[in-house]
Amino acid sequence: MCLTDVPENRVIVEKPDGYKDSDYELLFRAIEQNQKDHFFKLSMLPNRKTDSNNASGISTDSSG
């Protein structure tokens, strides 16, 4: 997942058809426990972009 803080480089990401909050329960629990450093890393890229990925068991990678 590529992220940026430059507004003109942003693209709105819509929830996909069939999205269910319950599929992300473990992620939400980790966020509530302030454990995001355990599952999310940001590697800086040129032009104020990041390569955002997993740092442990919870991943932002598409598995489909």
N, C-alpha and C positions, 0 to 999 in steps of 0.2 A: 504494500500500500504506500503510495507516494503522497505526502502531505506538504503543504506550504502555508506560510503566513502572508503571502502576497495576494491581495484580493483579486487582481486581474488574472492570476494563474489558477484560481479556484474553479471547481466544477461542483455543482450541487449533486449530492448523492442521495437518491431516493431509496426508501425501503423497498426491497424487492417483493414481488408477489409471493405470498405464502410466508412472509416474515412473521416469526413468533418470538416475543420476548423470552419465553420459557426456554428457547434453544440457547440462550446466553446467560442462564442463571449463574453459572460458575463465574463468569466474567463480572457480572454485576456484584456478586458477593465479594470478589477480590477488590473491586473498586471501593465498595463500602468499607472494607477493612484497610483501605489506604495501601494496598499491595500492588499498585500498578507498575512499580519498578521491577517486580518479579515476573511480569508477563509482557511488558511492552518496552521496546527500545527504539530510539530515534538515531539513525546514522545520518549525519549531515551530508548533503549533496550540493552541487553548485546551484546558484540562483535561488537561495533560501528555500530549498526543498529538502525533505527528509525521506529516507527509505525506512519505513516503519515496519517492524516485524516482531516476531515473538522472541522472548528471552528465556522462556521455560515452557511449561505445559499448556498455556493458553496462547493461541496463535491468531494473528490477523491474516494468515495465509488462507487462500481459498483452497478448500480440500475437494472441490467438485470438479 
